[in-house]
Amino acid sequence: MSDFSGNDDIFEMKRSGEIQVPSAPDSFFTFLEEKFPLLSIRYFQALNDSSFQHVWKNRKQNYLLQRLFVLKKAEAFFSKRTGILPRVYFEAGTTAARLGWPKFARSFYQKAVKTGSSGTLWPVRSQLALWKLKGLSLPKALHAVDSLLASAHLSGAAAGFLYLRRGEILAKQGHFSRALDAFQTVLNDRQANPEAVIPAHFRLADFYASLHNFPLAIQMDAAVLKQFPKAFYWNQIALQKIKSVILQNTEIKDPVQGYQWVTQKYPGVKSLTAWGQVEIARVFERRGDFRVAIRECNRVVNNAADQQEAYFRALTELISIYHSLKDSKALIRISKEGLQKKGSLDEAQREWIRRNLIRTLLDRGERLFAQNDWQLAKLEFNTALAYDSLNVEAHRGIVKCAVRGNQLNDIIQSYAAKVQKSPKTEVFRYALGLAYSYLATRQKSPSEEYKLLLVSNAYLENALKQNYGLVYAYLTLGFNYETLASLEQARQNQQEPFLTKFTKSALAPLFWLVRTVTFQKPPVKHLWYEKAIDLLSIGVSINKEKKRPGLEAQLILNLANNYYQLGEFGFEKAFYYYQRRMALDSTFETLPQEALVYERMGHCAVILEDWPQAIRSISKAMALYRELKNEPRILTNMDRLAWAYFLSGDYDLAVEKYLRILKIARQQHNIPEKAKTLERLHRNLANAYLQLHDFRNSLRHLKQALNLLDSGKIKNKRSFKDYLRIEFLGYSLPVFNVGKLFGQSGSTGTLTVSDERSLLYTLLFQNYEGQKFLLEAIQVLEKKGKIFRAQKNRLAQAIVKNNLGYLYTFYGDYENAWKEFNASFQLCRSEKYWAGAVINLTNMARLALAFRTKEKLTGEKPQTITIDYNRVLELLRRGQTYFKNIPYGMNKERVALLVQTGVLKSLIAFSGGQASPDTSVKKELQRVFTAADVLQTYDWALDLAARFHLNREQIILRRNRADIYLYLGWKAEARQDLETARRLALRDGDPNLLWRVDFALSEVPQTGAAKMGEKPVSSLKWLEEAIQILETTPDTTRGKQMIGTNRLDCNLLYER
């Protein structure tokens, strides 16, 4: 433990405890007032400083408990010193009262009264406190005070507090002249304690201020400054009261006049004069007149160096002004002058100035470095080191300047010597590690860069062992690990010579045998990105964001970049940290860095289906790349923007962007693999037109894409069968419509010719399907299936079977559809393609509902298959666990699975119709419990749909939930759900759902029918509206609803 700086060494803790209490009476109370003052707390509370109030709220209990603990120690030390104990008990009672412990406070005060001499200071003050705790009425309190004043053995110090209390009581009773006499008695008594005299001045000042006699009020407060110049906190309270009087005086139009009057009226009170000049300066600073503000502050700095508090306030005011003016030279000069004047500042004030000076030097150094003036920047960093030799930021600046000045080898030698001389100084080890990191990135050879990064890591890790709180080390190590990961990835991507591959293959069995015999584990790749994430996360947790927001922003940006490099498993976290980084700091050191961050943030947003953020970020990245004239990145991001529009459902804009990219790509001659790029653009355009039901243009672009494939200009590559995901539109992302899987490609982002052809066949199939060319669509799927069977690609075969199932469903051949979906589901599950498994499960659940519907319409049951609803329900429950393996996306599918689960539960439980009185109690209870279970499932689904902004799903869910409410007899809840669903359908302009909701509303039982046997007028209204909408709405429900259920709904509507 003791090897880490910043930790307590348990082997060196003192027997007497953490707080060392002086055992000498004379020094104890001085110690108490310095370490645990209560008067200073009163002062800061009077200022209404929100920062102090927040800190005090969190630390009050601990602070007061420590004070009480110190006093209890003193009780043990001074147990035989009866002259000391009354004050100890009084202070303990006051502390206990502050803690809100009246019983303990009363006990301590009683001890003070008992152990002290009658009529002396501390017993009398304790007696006053006891009366206050007891809550005596004003007449009784006045009588008690007068009784004590009549005592023959009353000391002058004690009498002052009694007269002060007597004046306070009389003032509350409205006897102001008698109260003034009491306060004046305190002022006239030369033996009175200052802690009674000063409050008496303040009471008189408050009284005169209430009468608007402001000169007399100020005179009373100024008397405190004059008579008690060393009573620091009382003086500060007096100054605040004078300021309050000046601001309350309506006769003073300008506060500057009030401060000038005070300084002229009391020229002999130096603290008041200096304070007044600082306040004048602050007024002018707020008005923006910095010249006059600086002049007033300089007067205090030059003429009132002996007034410590005023001098410090003048310095801080000048520092604030120069910060506003961004005059770092003047700021540094005034800070240095303040530190050089001995006796003008106490240690705490000097430390504040020193820290501010170092911060200014570092900021100025960074600014000069950014302006390429590294020599002057180096001077500023060295000056900062003169005030703090172990400042990490200054050492970082020195290393950066060495890099800019091509002096890396010199700086490495310099820090190596420092490490050798002071091996336990972690800052020197960190600086040396940082220098090696810079040296590594300047190497042309990847192997040399790799080696030097490992050297850098060794120094950085040792620095962290010495001081785990060295946050910058986490930042640099995170960068090193990320770079090492990139180097290893580049090495893996290099094509190995044939001889090397052959040798590895030939020797692989031998290596396996050696590891088996010796029980050695096979070599494991370094997970550099994961290591970087772990380190940077620690750095973020250790760093104090408010104190070092710039460092926090750097850590978070590096963290986001490392998560991004993890691919699909890191996009969500990367997006979160990119957004957090932008909230902290939206500025960047370089334009390329800013463009890259926006590009990556846009990519993550698309993956996570945050379309507005995706479009904003990618558009920003494109604008930055235009400024950089980086045409390849402009095209890449324009392509990604079109992709984002497509995935968000804005197909018109997607077509517009793709057409623009196609035009640019045709005109440019330096595009690598131009034929492949053109083919992909034609394919994407075909798909976008297909979604717009523009089959003619879709078919035109499909034929152009197929012609490019047949031209031989696109090189063929080996097709990999071990796909783990779907690739769509040339990007690594699973994309599918609800209920339907699209064609795939390799996860590397490079489609093989056969893969590309299969994807084009998918689009061609959809084109024919959209035009209801059944034969052509089946022929296309058969061609596609041949390709995947030749590749022995089980996952691709699963996709083809899914598409066939979809096609059979569309034309009402549910039995073959069930077979295809079930086969696709089994293949997806065996290949651990969980997204496909979920989609097929949802389709199977819909088919189960369709079978039940067909049976209800025609009485026909499936001929070649048997549907076990309970088994399907169990599969759906398992399917909900598959999402643990799907890191992002599929929001609609998550909801759809829950919807189908609820529908199937209803189908199984309520197939017998509504609840009947003749049903057995046990069976009826079971149905009610099932209804509650279905409701809970719909509630979960509705929460998800609302979170993902899936309005159509919310309408369907509310429609379904209303049925369950009606079954339970909850008519009001059913109507509320349906009315909400209707509002959503109207807002979204979805007539196919609107007429169904209207139909459902007509089924909700209502009161007030006009004649027996007739439906209420409102039900007829809903039915008429539903029929009108149905008859005027074109059929646009292909692929979204089962044909059987559509027909049933329509038939039932007309039957009503």
NORVEN-V167417 format. One record per helix or strand of 2 or more residues. SS is the DSSP state (H for helix, E for strand). FROM is the first residue (numbers start at 0). LEN is the number of residues. If there is no record, write none. Layout:
BEGIN
ss->SS from->FROM len->LEN
ss->SS from->FROM len->LEN
END
This chain:
BEGIN
ss->H from->9 len->3
ss->H from->24 len->11
ss->H from->38 len->8
ss->H from->49 len->28
ss->H from->81 len->18
ss->H from->101 len->14
ss->H from->120 len->14
ss->H from->137 len->12
ss->H from->155 len->18
ss->H from->175 len->13
ss->H from->193 len->17
ss->H from->213 len->14
ss->H from->231 len->17
ss->H from->254 len->11
ss->H from->269 len->18
ss->H from->289 len->14
ss->H from->307 len->18
ss->H from->327 len->13
ss->H from->346 len->24
ss->H from->373 len->14
ss->H from->391 len->13
ss->H from->407 len->14
ss->H from->425 len->16
ss->H from->445 len->21
ss->H from->470 len->23
ss->H from->497 len->21
ss->H from->527 len->15
ss->H from->548 len->17
ss->H from->566 len->3
ss->H from->570 len->14
ss->H from->590 len->17
ss->H from->610 len->18
ss->H from->630 len->17
ss->H from->650 len->17
ss->H from->673 len->18
ss->H from->694 len->16
ss->E from->726 len->2
ss->E from->730 len->2
ss->E from->735 len->2
ss->E from->739 len->2
ss->H from->752 len->18
ss->H from->773 len->18
ss->H from->793 len->17
ss->H from->813 len->17
ss->H from->833 len->25
ss->H from->868 len->17
ss->H from->890 len->19
ss->H from->920 len->27
ss->H from->950 len->18
ss->H from->970 len->18
ss->H from->990 len->12
ss->H from->1016 len->16
ss->H from->1042 len->13
END
